[in-house]
């Protein structure tokens, strides 16, 4: 059986994406070494985020551009070219794990020449992230469908984003690793006092509700509702900077997944907000929801997120319209005045544990097949 796998992703390091970091830990525990080829967005980031030890070998095949900038958007074609040529020199039969269509498509084109086995990990559907004129958009969707059908495996966090299905599509839900959530569960549950504690974590960008939360905090202050905010993650917007500067906020910075999970236990509610003007946000498959399921922390989500409707209808989450900060303030004030609401939400949230299996349980079936393929190819060549 092969003892190594190759990952390609338009990121600086495996640590940069929670989904990949969990996979790396899973494979390291099983003695499967990784070679990672990425895009170093900010200078020095690959070194700063390098995996501890030599189990994961990381190398940049593209540098520059930053995040959420015009330069970064213009560099995506360069990333696709870099992936294509990197894959052209890989040994025949290599299994290549590709994050995103922008990685899987050029890898599959090169793979047709080199005989590669391409795994398409579609954590965020590309055509829902960018806006193109009508004919170009339709062309992109056709290419996504082609890539989906021709890769060895197309992994998705949820099916609602796709207007097609086939046998090579498989679900990989965003859920925590058992080791992480069991450790976090040992943290004593936060005992609600006079103030309500909210948790904001992850990618704190322009489309994840910082503007809404800022206004809601002002409204709560005017109403005399005591509120505390714990913030952890990468701040990538002016509203996010304003949020962590608030006197109510306790900013923890970017944390390892295990530490971020522990903070759920110190909060009453997690905020998981997604601007519905971005198409993919209406079909969000938040890592935070799986975390909340196992850490007994109810969450608040805006009502336009269609994929969260099952939690709201089951009484496991609370919702409000995105552009109505007054409604968010109403939700927080209602829970602040009646803490029994939290008990009901937690009880209903636990029912989703069968749907959100621990991440390593999901990976067992996926990687057993991938490693068998890789092993057969290695033995043949």
C-alpha positions, -999 to +999 in steps of 0.1 A: +000+000+000+013+035-008+025+055+022+021+089+006-005+111-011-003+143-031-026+173-023-030+205-044-048+235-032-048+273-039-037+280-004-004+286+014-005+254+036-026+225+048-032+244+080-048+273+062-081+253+056-098+235+084-110+207+061-074+200+049-058+203+083-082+177+097-073+154+068-036+159+073-039+149+110-060+119+101-034+107+075-005+114+098-021+093+125-022+064+100+013+069+087+004+083+053+029+110+044+017+140+024+032+161-004+014+195-007+017+218-037+001+252-030-003+289-037+015+311-012-008+341-012+011+362+013+049+363+016+063+341+043+029+324+050+040+290+039+069+291+064+047+305+092+020+279+087+043+249+079+033+216+094+052+205+125+078+179+116+086+165+082+055+144+077+039+170+054+062+184+027+048+217+014+060+235-016+046+266-035+040+264-072+026+300-073+032+331-051+016+364-046-018+380-049-030+379-013-067+371-004-099+386-017-081+411-039-083+419-076-048+406-080-058+373-065-088+369-088-066+377-119-041+351-108-065+321-108-057+313-144-020+313-135-028+288-107-046+265-131-016+266-155+008+259-126-014+229-116-015+216-151+023+216-156+029+202-121+006+173-128+022+166-162+054+155-144+038+132-119+043+095-123+016+076-141-012+063-117-006+090-091-036+098-069-040+136-067-063+152-041-075+186-056-092+213-036-117+232-057-127+231-094-099+255-102-075+228-092-093+196-102-100+208-138-064+214-149-053+183-129-079+162-148-068+176-182-031+167-174-043+134-158-058+123-191-023+125-205-005+111-175-030+085-163-036+102-129-064+095-105-080+128-096-101+134-064-122+165-067-127+180-032-154+206-040-156+224-006-169+256-023-185+254-057-165+277-079-193+290-101-212+301-070-182+321-057-175+342-088-198+362-111-193+359-149-215+372-178-242+348-188-225+328-216-192+325-196-211+314-166-230+287-185-197+276-200-181+274-165-210+253-152-206+229-181-169+225-172-178+219-136-202+192-146-176+176-169-150+177-141-174+162-117-183+133-140-147+125-151-128+126-118-124+094-098-143+109-069-162+142-065-165+150-028-191+176-017-201+189+018-238+190+007-258+182-024-281+212-025-255+232-046-257+208-075-283+203-102-268+169-111-260+136-094-239+106-103-223+076-086-189+092-081-203+120-060-200+114-023-208+135+008-180+146+032-198+166+059-180+193+078-177+178+112-150+179+139-125+151+146-135+129+175-102+136+193-109+174+192-145+174+202-140+149+230-112+171+244-133+202+241-162+184+258-141+183+290-143+221+292-170+230+318-201+243+301-204+281+304-229+291+331-250+320+319-248+350+342-263+384+336-247+388+302-251+366+272-219+354+254-218+351+216-191+333+196-179+345+161-152+324+145-136+314+112-132+336+082-144+371+093-148+387+059-172+412+043-199+386+037-200+369+071-221+394+089-197+416+108-217+447+097-249+432+110-234+421+143-219+456+149-253+472+145-270+446+167-245+452+195-254+489+194-291+481+196-285+457+225-265+483+243-294+508+239-318+483+253-296+476+283-289+439+273-255+428+286-236+411+259-201+397+255-184+386+222-157+361+218-140+363+183-115+338+169-102+335+133-088+355+104-101+391+101-103+401+065-126+431+063-130+466+077-162+456+095-143+427+111-116+451+123-143+473+138-159+442+154-128+431+173-122+467+184-155+468+203-153+469+241-176+438+242-152+418+221-124+394+233-103+386+202-084+354+203-067+356+169-063+326+146-064+294+166-058+256+159-091+238+154-089+221+188-086+255+206-113+270+185-136+241+195-130+246+232-143+282+230-178+269+220-181+256+256-176+291+270-204+307+249-242+307+249-247+311+211-225+309+180-232+333+152-231+318+117-241+346+092-237+345+054-246+374+031-272+360+007-261+382-021-233+356-027-250+326-043-230+299-025-239+315+009-275+304+004-262+268+003-236+272+031-223+240+047-207+256+077-180+238+097-195+256+127-228+237+125-210+204+129-190+218+157-221+231+174-237+196+172-210+181+192-202+210+216-238+216+227-237+252+216-268+264+197-263+288+167-280+317+151-282+318+113-298+342+088-330+328+073-318+331+037-294+302+042-315+273+028-292+245+041-298+256+077-336+253+075-335+218+088-318+230+120-343+259+124-374+238+117-361+212+142-358+238+170-320+234+170-311+269+158-325+304+157-328+326+126-335+361+114-334+380+081-298+390+072-303+427+066-323+432+098-299+438+127-328+447+149-341+411+144-307+397+155-309+419+185-344+406+192-331+370+191-303+377+215-325+396+239-351+369+239-325+342+248-310+366+274-344+369+291-352+332+289-322+309+293-344+278+291-345+284+254-309+273+253-317+240+270-344+232+243-320+242+215-292+220+228-315+190+232-327+193+196-292+199+183-279+166+196-303+148+173-281+157+143-252+137+154-262+108+132-262+131+102-229+148+111-206+118+117-172+125+132-148+135+104-125+105+107-154+081+105-163+097+071-127+096+060-123+059+068-144+048+038-132+075+015-095+070+020-096+032+021-108+033-015-083+060-025-053+042-009-063+009-025-063+026-059-030+042-052-015+009-039-027-010-070-011+016-093+022+016-073+024-022-076+017-020-113+043+006-120 
